[in-house]
Amino acid sequence: MEEKKQRLLLVDDDTDLLRLLSIRLRGAGYDVNIAESGEEALAKIPAVRPHLVITDLRMAGMDGMALFDAIRTRQASLPVIILTAHGSIPDAVDATRRGVFSFLTKPLDSKALLEEVQRALRMSGGGAEQSVQGEESWRSEIITKSPVMEDLLAKARLAAESDAAVLIRGESGTGKELIARAIHRASARAEKPFVAVNCGAIPDTLLESELFGHTKGAFTGAMKDYPGLFRSAEGGTLFLDEIGDMPLPLQVKLLRVLQEKQMRPVGSVTSCAVDVRIISATHRNLEEEIAAERFREDLYYRLNVVALELPGLSERREDIPLLAGHFLQKFAARSGKKVTGFAPEAMDALVSASWPGNVRQLINVIEQGLALSTTSLISASLVADAIHENVEKIPTFSEARRQFEQDYLVRLMQLTRGNVAHAARLAGRNRTEFYKLLGRHHIVPSLFKKT
């Protein structure tokens, strides 16, 4: 079965060393990409999506630590190994304290380098030498090529290796339950049940019984013992969706269960042990809910051991063609309609839309477009009708730059009250060039002298 190569990004301004390291690492079976500067590396990371970055410390322009800091703000889970011919104990200590995976000195020992690469990939969840099918099965329901989503999935894969509680945040329709299921499948509890409950969809009076179970006769209508969802998920994962909607009295009881690993069914006088991993999700701002005294702070810290922020669809537009194609193929096969794709203008409309309903809204649009299409391609008009909005057009680079320049120049004119010499100094341009810029954007300085 085909093996999936792990992707490495090598960064060094020494082209000879880059070539040598590339040969060594490709010979060890890795997919190696190179960059000759920190700036080039940052530009390549979203496209290459490496599992590991290996960078020189001393480089012209952005050095290795500056590159690491930039990576840390974008993809906190991406491991970085730093190489240097100027290694010292203080440098290594400082680097590792800041989160660098390891710090190796030149000349490099090939065996030591390969061991560190394997260790970094193994600890970050990217180094298992498994088949493509085996490695990706845990996330098979999630369709993406977005760097933002890939970073989130890397964190989810790491979280799955422990029993820590996970809190998934995100707007409605972003796929929070899919992420919860993926974490469960990647965990040691994968063979045990995954049980999901929407805390906002069950009446407050029934939610306690639904979660913790009840004994026969505990209340009117309790005709027999009911184990509850905690017991149903024994050994596995309980997913508490919309945890922010849980009433305060029940929050107290849930906190006790999480602390004591014991629960008491409604109507029972005895407690029983529970072994369940908790993953919760919400679209609410729980910090605001805590401030408004609608959510318990102590429960928040119990649930928020690992926090994952799921991006909205508008933040991962590169995934829209993939998702649209996937859902169209799925629904077309189900309905038997011979619709094979989207007209180019229709796909442009999909990519440009604002998507307040996220992936759930996209699914609805695809289903409606498929149902009403009379040709093999879904038209732009069908997409526009289904979206029910004036599609937000993404400007071209030239349009965006022109708008920025105009807004910037107007702001300078307002700040300086039409004083061109002062505005030119603030902009770092000479007056002649600045006058040309004003003319290009039809801005008249004298109009700002009175404002």
N, C-alpha and C positions, 0 to 999 in steps of 0.2 A: 504494500500500500504506500502511496506517495507520502513522503515526509515533508513537513512544512519547515522551510528554513527560517531561522530567526534573523531579523533585520538589525544590523548594526550601522551606526553612523560614526565615521572616523573624522576627527577635526584636527588639522595641523597645518601650519603655514610652511612646513618642510615637505615638499612634494616627494622627495626621495623616501622619507620615512613613511609617508602615506602609502606609497607604492609597496614598500616592504611589508607593512602591517596588513595591507589589503591581501597580499599574496598569502600570508600566514593564516589569516582568519578565513579567507575563502577556502583555503586548503582544509580547514577544520570543519567546513560545511556551512558557514554562515553566509547570508546575503549581505554584502558589504557595500555601503554608499560612502562617498567621501565629500568633504568640504574643506576649503583652504583658508577659511576664516570663521570666526564666531558668527559674523553677520550672515554669511552664506549658510551656515548650519541652521540658524533660526528660520531662514527662508525655506530650507529643505524639509525640516521636521514635519510640517503639516502634510506634505506630499509623500514622504518616505514612511512616516509613522514608525520610527525605529523602536525596537524593544530595549535598546541600550545605546548610550552615547559615550564614546571614548574620545577625550579631547586633551590636547596639549595645554599646559598651564600658561607658558609664556608665548604669546602671539601678538603680532602687531594689531592695533585697534582693540577689539574686544578680546580680553584674555579668557583663560579657561574658567576662572571663578566668576567673571561677569557673565559668561555664557551659562554657567550653572545657575546663577541667580535668575537669569531670564527664563530658562527652562522651568525652574521651580515655580515661577508665577503662572506659567502656562500649563504645564503638565507635571504636577507635583509627584506623581508616581513613577515618572520615567527615571531609571537609575543612570548615574553619571560616574564614569571612572576618569580620573585626571592623571595625566602623565607629565613628568617634568624631569629635566636634567639638573634642576636646581632644587631638588627635594631637601626638606629639612623636617625635623620633628615638629617644630611649631607650625609649619605650613600644613603638615598632615593632620595634626590635631585640630587646627582651625577648620580645615576643609571637612573633616568627618563630623565635627560638631554642627556644622551648617547643613549637613545632610548629604554630602558627597559620598557615594557608595564606598569607593576606595581610592587610594593615592599611591601610584606606582612610580618608581624612579627609573630613568634611563641610565645605561643601556638596558633594554628590557629582556628579561628571560622569557622565552616563548612559552615554556611550560607554565610559569607563574601567571602570565597574562591570560592564557587559555583557562586556567583554573579560576581566575577572578571573573572572567567573562561568564563562565558556566555558573559560578556562585551567584553573580548579579542577576542573571536570567532566571535562575531557579528561585531565588528569594522574591523576585518581582512578579513571579507567576508566568514568565515568558520563556522558560527554558526547558520545559518538559519535552522530551523527544518522542512525541506521539504523532499519530497520523493526523492529517487535516481533519478528518471526520471526528476522531476521538477528542482532539484538542478543542474544537469549536462547538461540540455538541451542547455544551452548557449554555451557550449564547445563541443557539441556532434560530431562535424566534426574533432576534433583534437584527434588523437590517440597517446597516450604516457603513459609511466611509468617512464620517465626520471626525476630525481630530478631537473635538470636544467630547463626542460620545465614546471614542476609543479610550480617552483618558479616564472617563467615568467607568467604563467597563474594566479597565485595568485595576482601578480602586475596588470595584465590586468583586473582582477575582481574588484580590488580597483579603478583603473582608470575609469572603466565603471560607477561608482557611481557619477562621476562628469561630467561636460561638458568640461573639460580641453582638449586641443589639444594633440594628441598622435603622436609621431614619432616612427615608427617601422623600425629598421635597421636589415639588414641580407643579406646574399648572395642570388643570384637568385635561385629560386627553393626551398626555405626553408618554404614557406607557409605564407608570410606576409599578404596576403589578407584573409586567414582563420582566423588569429588572429584579424584582423580588423572587420571581420563579427562577431566573438565571442564577442568582446567588444560591438558592436552595439546590439547584442541580449541580453546582460546582462545589458544594460542601460535602462533608462526611455524612450528612443526614439525607443525601440524595435518594436513598432507597426507602426512606420513611415518608409519611404523608406530608403534602403541602396543603394547608387549609387557609382559605382566604375569607375574610369577613369585612364588609363595609360598615363601619361603626355609625355612619350617618344614615344608613338605609333601614336600620332596625329600630323600632320604637324604644325609648328609654326604659320602659317598664319590662321589656322582653330581653334587652341586651345582656343583662347580668346572667339570666338563665341560659341564653344562647352561648355565652362564653364559658361559664363555669358549670353548667348543668343544673339539674334539680332532682329532687326525690319525688316519688309518687305522693300526691296530696299536698305538696308544698304550697300550692295556690290553686285557685279555681281553674280547672282545665288541665291540671297536671295529672293525667290518668296513669302515667307510668314513669319510671326512672328515665332520665335523659342524661347522657354522659357529658354533653357540652363540647364546644370546639377545642378547648385546651386538651381534653382527653382524646378527642379524635385525632389531634395532631401529635400525639405522644411519640417522642423520639425524632420528630420532624420539625417543621417550620410552621408557625402561625403568623399569617400576614394580616395586620390590622390596618386596613385602608381607612383614610379619613379619620385618623386618630384624634385630630383636633375637634371633631364633633362629639367625642365621648363626654357624657355628663360628668360633672365633678364628683358626685358620690361614687360612681363606678371607677373613676380614676384612682381613688383611694384604695379600692379593693384590688385593682390591677397592680398598683405599686406594691401592695403586700405580697401578691403572688410572685412578682419579679424578685422581691427581696428574699422571701422565705422558700421559694420553689415548692410551695404548698398551696392548695386551693380547697375551698369548702363549697360544695354545691348548695344551691338555694334549698333551704329546708332541712339540711343535714347538720348534725352536731359534731361530725368528725371531718378532719381534713385528710387529703390524700396528696402524695408527692406527684409533681409534674416535671417532665423533662422535655421542654419545648424551646426552640430558638425563636426569638421575636424579631420580626421585621415590620416596621410601621411606615406609614406614608401619610402625607398631608399636602393640600394646596394652600393651607393657611399659614400665616406668619405666626409661629408659636411664641416667639418672643413678645409680640404684641398681645397675644392671648394671655400670656403670663402676666403682663403689665395690667391687663384688664381683669385679672383674677378669674379668668375662665379656664385656665389650664394650670395644673400644678407644676411648680418649678422642679420639685424633687423627682416627679415622674419624667419630666422632660430630660433630665440628665441621665436617667436610667435608660431611656429609649434612644438618646442621641449619642451613643458611644461612637458610632461611625456615621457620618453624615454624607449623603450623596445628593447632589443638586442636579436634577434632570433638566436639560435645556429644552426650551420650547422649539417647535418646528421651525420658526423663523430664525432661530440661531443655528440651525443645521440645514440650510437650504440645499447644500450639496447632496443631501439624502433624499430630497423630494423626487427626482426622477427615478431613483432606485425603488422607493416606496410605492410610487404611483404605478410603475411597471409591475411590481410584485402583486399589488392588490388587483390590478386590472386582469392579470393572468389568472389569478385565483378566482375572481368573480366570473370571468368569462367562461372558465372551465365549468363552473358550477351551473351557470345559466344556459350554456350551450351556444351563446352568441359568438359570431365570428368577428369580434372586435380585437384588433391586434396591437393598437397603439394610440398615440395622440398626434394630432396635427402639430407642427412646430409652434404655431402661435398659441395653441392650447397648453403645451408644455411651458412656454414662456409665462403664460398666465398663472400656471400652478406655482412655478418657482418664485414669481413676483408677489404672490398674495401674502396678506399679513397673517393668516391662520390663527385667529384667536382661539379656535377650538382644537388646534394642534393636530396630531395624527388622527384622532377620532373624527375631526372635521374633514380631513383629507379622504378618509375612507368613505365618508358619506358622499363627498363630491364625486369620487370615482364610481361608486355604485349608481348614483343618479345619472351621471354621464353615460355609463354603460347601458342603463335601462332605456334611455331616450335616443341613443345613437342609431342612425339608420345606415351608416357606412362603416367601413372597416377601421376608420380613425375617428376618435372623439374630437369634435371641433372646438375651437376657442369659444364660440357662442354658448355651447352647452356647459363648458367649464365656468364661464362668467355667470351664467344663470344659476348654476349650482352654488357658486360661492356667495352670490347675493351681495356683492360689493363692487365698488370701483377698485379694480386691482391696483395696488400700490406699485408703481413702476420704479424699479431700481435704476438710478441714473447711471449713465456711462461714466467712465473715469474723467473724461473731458468736462462733462456736465457738472460732475461733483466738484472738480477743481475750480471751474468757473464760478460756481455758487459760493464756494469757500472764499475765493479771492474777493468777490463782491461783498460778502458779509464782513470780511476782515477789514476791507477798505472803508466801508461805511462806519464800522465801529471806531476805527482810527480817526475818522473825520469828526465823529461825535465827541470822542475824548479830547481832541485838540481844538474843537470848535472851528474847524475849517483851516487850521494853520498847517499848510502843506509842508513847510520846512520841518516843523516839529514832528509831524506824522511820518515823514520820510526817515527822520532819525530813529524813531521808534521801530520802524519797519526794517532798518538797516539797509536802506536803499538811497541812492542819490536823488536829488529833486527832479532832474530831467526824466529819469526812469520812472519815478513815482507819478509824475504828471501823465506819462504815457499810460500807466496802469489805470489812473483815474479816468482818462479819456476812453480807454478800451471798455470800461464799465459804465460810461456815461454818468459819472459822478461829478457834480459841480460843487467845489469847495465852498463857494460863497453862500450856498444854501444852509451850511451848517454853522455859520458865524453867529446866528441868532438863537441857536438851539442850546 
